[in-house]
């Protein structure tokens, strides 16, 4: 007996060989495989077969396939619709189609009726199977539906072939991303893959489209596979910043914002502090920043008073001179919350024509500023301080390295810089005496050129905040924050006062708070108004007080705005850290596998040793049986590095003397 049965969801032809137990049978297919068959799994018994060998099945299937023609089914349907006969068996239909019949014609007819034909519906009463002709309307509707499905199937086949072709091409010869948007079918599936790759809350339609593509490609139906496909076909660069895409942080400004920024540059708004601006353009002003900084927020000046004390000027950029509250540019700055610094790009809070143009403290250019002057007492505490709107003309732009070099040389012509360095040391000692904690570190700044290429250039720069120039800038910014807090307290001004007690960070918008780790009676972040929205708000408040006007925000309004800005800043910091870690791991991945790296043990807990690799400032765990303690100096090699999977495995090679323990290094 020759039967068609269902096995693992597939139809199989097999010859019944012998019974198995009381109900089941053993059937053998054309490959000699034995199957235990329950009666319910038998879909069709081929008529007129008395003896049949399993090895004859292949030839039998070829014969049945050769005579199948679905147009015959349509002809039979027309005849049956015109007759009074309402149903027909496959055996009888075989005789109608072929006349003289054998087991070959019977099975061919069964196969055609079982295929995706639109003319008959299958019915079954008990063991008897028969077929009813559908109505003309049903046939027409099904034909339309099948045509739509077939068109979609062919479109999917063509799309999958395009994808496979793109996957096979080298990274420098991928199709352009725009080439995938020329057809709606391809665009919809690319967009679905993007949503799925980001694990976003895409609707079920998009998820199903993405999974359909991945299944057709033989890939796992996962966000990781979707990302691999998008990279492989050139939609996304090889080193795409996935966390940036997930964050939904806007990387460009809308056209209306660009136009508004250009208009502000060409037709500035009224300078509300014009009448009280102090002309300080004759003063020598230094700006000290990393080489890559474009938004220059702060400048420094100093003079020595007749009594030997030092008067310091901290000049802060004045973006509020250019952008009034609730202006479209200010609202966008509020939405962004902060400038986002990534190794591969900077995403500014303000349009760059403003941020690096009139808002920035540019060398040899008259610039509006808010200047904070401080006279230090001989112990480093603040003796006097004041705040004013000003106009300055920065004299020298210095990198940290060049500023340190000038400080070390103690040149007479840079007397003001020497005074600033001296004041910074005095302030540092005073803050330590007030209980401050020294948190200065060496920071690793990562810069990536051509990030969209297959092998971008990765450069590391050490910014040593413990150096003379690093200490100078840090102390002057902290000094400014203390002076602004004192000014706000004097004017009973709502400001984002920041404090810290028992290592818990606090904020209050009504009065200064003790900041234990900085060793200050009060502190306000004020020195980065181009880059931090919370600092910008502080500027609006202070400048209103300078005009003897009511501040634009009450303490409750300010607190709500600062909370939102802090969330944005936290998100940006998290993104920046993740991006730096990615590129630092990629940097290590490219290096020779046997290269030695100096590291220091930063933590030992429950048998797990965490080390900091000096060159890149990354923390990672290391497995070892060697007994180590925090502070021990070691050498390691990189055993495995995969930035996309955040894998950094190192192996311990050598333990150095404890006195050789390395500096504490953190990634910028």
Buried (B, 14 or more C-beta within 10 A) or exposed (E): BBBBBBBEEEEBBBBBBEEBEEEBBBBBBBEEEBBEBEEEBBBBBBBEBEEBEBEEBEEBBEBBEEBBEEEBBBEBBEEBBEEEEEEBBBBBBBBBBBEEBBBBBBBBBBBBBBEEBBBBBEEEEEEEBBBBBBEEEEBEEBEEEBEEEEEEEEBBEEBBEBBBEBBEEEEEEBBEBEBBEEBEBBEBBBBBBBBBBBBBEBEEEBBBBBBBBBEBBEBEBBBBBBBBBBBBBBBBBBBBBBBBBEBEBEEEBEEEBBEBBEEBBEEEEEBBBEEEBEEBBEBBBBBBBBEEBEBBBBBBBBBBEEEEBBBBBBBBBBBBBBBBBEBBBBEBBBEBBBBBBBBBBBBBBBBBBBBBBBBBBBBEEEBBBBBBBBBBEEEBBBEEBEBBBBBBBBBBBBBBBBBBBBBEEEEEEBBBBBBBBBBBBBBBEBBEEBEBEEEBBBBBBBBBEEBEBEEBEBEBBBBBBEBBBBBBBBBBBBBBBBBBBBBBBEBEBBBBBBBBEEEEEEBBBBBBBBBBBBBBBBBBBBBBBBBBBBBBBBBBBBBBBBEEEEBBBEBEBBBEBBEBBBEBBEBBEEBBBBBBBBBBBBBBBEEEEEEEBBBBBBEBEEEEBBBBBBBBBBBBEBEBEEEBEEBBBBBBBBEBBEBBEEEBBBEBEEBBEEEEBBEBBEBB
